[in-house]
Amino acid sequence: MKIGFYILGKKGYIVLDDFLKTFGSSVVAFIIGARDSGVEDDYFQQIRELCTINSLCFFERTDFDKNVIPFSNYTYAIGWRWIIDDSKNLIVFHDSPLPKYRGFAPLVNMLINGESRLAVTALFANSGYDKGDIIKQAAIQISYPIKISDAINSIVPLYVNLVTQISLIIYQGKNLTSTPQDESLASYSLWRDDVDYFINWTKKADEIHRFIYAVGPPYRGAAAYINNMLVRILDAELVDDVVIEGREGAIGKNIFMEAGQPVVVCRVGLLKITKFYTDDGVSLNGKVLFRSRFESSLR
């Protein structure tokens, strides 16, 4: 048995480390890693160092010749965000209960939507993204509030267990069985860019709270403007609502200041901003005026 890996991020690193401890380095055909500028720590260096320690054949995504990649019986894609040309015997591990949330940033979008269960699906790759036959799935229950970093940590064991189960089947020379997806249940999760970090203050306070936690570290953090200054909001608390005259025109305004922390009017509910910074990392706690308005775009 020879397994190749396309891996990215913390999930990829932990899965590879566990795989090596379980099956040994002789089973690994190659590793292709990648950098990710969109997170605080992309684990690229840790993955490369792990490969060096175990004398594995390592390539960086942007600097390798596909014609020199060693043979593998199967290839695993874990946390990978790019198209892999050779999809033969390619097994993709995806952060959702497929066929729901096909595509990009499924975990982020599941948290924003308040899903009660998180899942990982192992599937065979085909010509349509995340449409291949399902090999195995695993899921866990969660409760809110939950930050994206904690959600990632909670699904890593699902990845490890699925990779181990599937690898044992392959190692024993058995056939991998799979089931076609039910197209009537399919939904799609689209890619996210810088615009998607901005808070929509016309939503309910609990929805905004989920959003702040869903796009926080290791990602860049929810964004807003205060007096045309870009800020990143990393933590917040729900506050009991009050009756506000002309509420529609007051959305985004600071209504109270509690120990230097602004309480912001949402369409329904109030949200206290407890941890927020300038885009270059300077804390703004206690540094904004009482008469401040949080906005989604520049005036």
N, C-alpha and C positions, 0 to 999 in steps of 0.2 A: 504493500500500500504506500502510495506517495500522495501527499496532500500539499497543494499550493495555497497561499494565502494572499488576499488583497485586504489589508487592514488599515484602519484609521482610528485614532483617538483612544480614550481610556478603555472602552469596551474591547477594542481590538487587542490592546496590550495585555489585558487581564486574560482574555481567551487564549492568546498565544502562550502566555506563561503557564497557564493551567494545562494546555495541550502538551507542552514539552514535558511537564512533570508526569503526565499520565502516559503518553505514548513514546516519548523520547525524541531526540533531534533527528534521528535517522529516517523518520517517517516524513519529515518536512522537505518538500521538493524546492520551494523557494518562498520568499516573502517579498511582497511589493508594498511599500509604505508611502505615505503622503503627508505633506504639511497642510495645516488648516489655519489660515490667518484669522478666522472668525471666532476662535475660542482662546481663552487665556493660556491653556496648556494643551497642545495637540498630541502630546505623547510621542511625537516623532523620534526624539532623541532616545527616549526610553526603549522604544521598539527597536531602533537600530542597535543600541547597546546590547539588548537581549539577544539579537541575532549574532552580534560579534562574539559574545560570551559563549554561545552555543554553536559557533562556526557554521551558521546558516547562510545560504545564498540570498543576499539582500539586494533589492533594487529600489531606487526612488522613482515614484510615478513619472516625474518629468524628465528622467534621465536614464532610460534603458531601451534596449533593442528587443522588441518582442520575439525576434527570431532566435535569440539566445536563451530564452527562458527554458529551464529544465522541464522534462516531462513530469506530469502529475496525473494520477488516476482521476482525482477530483480536485476542484478548486473551491475555496470558501471566500466569500466576500462579506466582510464584517465591518459595519460602520462606513462602507464605501459609498462615495457620492458621484462616481463617474462611470461612464459606459465602458464595459469590458468587451472588446471585440469578439474574443473566443468564448462563446457561451456553452460549449460542449462540456457536459458534466460540471457545470458551474452551479454551486449552491449559494443562494443569497440569504442572508439573515437580516430580517426587516423588523423595525420597531413598531409593529402594529398587529392587530388581529385580522390579517387579510381575509377577505378582499376589501375590508375597510381601510382607509388611509393609505392607499397606494401612493407612492411618490416620495416627496421630499419633506423633511422636518416632521415626520408623523408624531413623534413623541411630544414635541412642542405644541402641535395643534391639538393633540388629545388632551393635554393639560389645560390649554386655553378653553376647550369645549367642556371641561369638567367631567371627562369620562371616569367611570368608577373602577375600570380595570385597565391595566397596561398589559401589553403582550409582545411576544417576539414570535415571528413566523420564519421557518426555514422552508425555502421553496426552490424549485429548479428554475433557472433563468430561461427566458425565451425572448422572442422579438419584441414583446410589449413590456414596458417596465412594470414589474411586480405583478404580472399576470400569470406567471407559471404555476404549475401544479404544486400543491402544498405537501411537504414531506412530514413536518411536525410543527406543532404550536405549543406554546406555554404562556400562562397568564397569571397575574397576581391582582389582588384587590388593593386599592389605595384609598386614602381619605384626604380631605383638603383642610387647611392649606398644605401644599407640598411644593417645594422648590425643585427646579429642573435638576439640580445637582443630586438631590436625594432620589429623584425619579430614576436618573441614570444609574445610580448605585443599586437601586432596587431591582432593575432588570438585568444587570450584569450576570447574576447567578443563572437567570434564564438562558442567556447566551451560552454560558459555560456548560450547563446541563444538556442543551440541545446539541452543541458541538460534540460533546462526549458521546451522547447516545448515537448520533449519526455516524461518528467515526468508528464506534465499536461494531456497528452493522457492516460498514465497509471493511474493517479489519478482519472480521470473521468470514468475509467472502460472500455475504448475503446480498440480495437485491434490495435496493431502496424502493419502497412503495410510496406512491403519492396519489393525491386526489385533486381533480380539477376544481378551480374556484367557481363559486356561484356568482355569475356576472350580475344577477339581479340585486346582489347585496353590495356591489362595489361602490367605493367612493374614492376621491382623489385629494391628496394633500399637496398643495403647490409649494414651490421653492419660495424662500423668504429672502428679502434684501434689506438694505438700510431703512427704507421707507416703512417696512413692516415692524420696526422697533418702536414706532411712535404710538403713544397711548391715545385711544379714542375716548375722550372724556365724556362723551354723550352716552356711554354705556353705564350699566349699573356698577356700583362700587365693588361688589363681589366679583364681577366679571373682570374688572380692571385689576383687582387684587390677584386673580389667577393669572392674568396676562403678565404682570410684573414678575411673578415667580417663574413663569414658563420661559421667559426670555432673559432671565438673570444669569449670573455666573454658572458655567464657564463661558456663556455668551456675553454680548456687550452690555446688556441691560436695557430696560424700557427707557424710551426717550421722550422728552417734552421740551418745550421752550418756556422760560420765565423771562419776561421783558426782553424777548429776542435772544436770550442766551440759551444755548443747548445744554441740557442737563440729563444725567442718567439716574434713574430711580431704581434702587436695588431692593428696598424693603418698605413695607407699608402695613398699616393696621386698619381694620374696619372699625368705624365709629358709629354709635347710635345716631340715627337720622333726626333732623329737626325740621319743622315747617319753615320753608323759605319762600318769601314773597317773590313772585316773578322768577321762579327757579330756572326757567329755560335760559334767561339772560345771564344767570349767575353761574352756569356750569363752568368748572375750571377755576373759579375764584377761591381764594383762601378765605374761609369763614372764621376760623379760630387759629390761634397760635399757642401750642402747648409745648413749653420748654424748648422753644426754638424750632418746633416741628409743625409745619403748616397742615391744616385740615382742609381738604379740598372738596368742593361741591361736585357731586356726580349727578347723573340724571336721576338715579335712585340711590340714596345712601351717601355717606361721607367717608372719605379715605384720608387717614393721617399718614403723611410721608415721613418715615422714620429714618431713612438712610438714602441720601441723594448727593450727587457729586457733579462738578463740572465735567465736561467730556475728557479733560486731561487729568481727572482724579482728585480734585480738591474738594473736600467735604463742604457742603452748603448748610449743614445743620446750624441753626442760629444765625445765618447770614443773609436771609432773604427778608424783604420788607413785608409787613402785614398785608399791605395792599398789593398783592401779587396775583397774577392769573397764570395758571398752567394751560398751555395751548399745544395743539398738535402740529402747528405750522407757523412759520414766520408771518408777521403782519405785513 
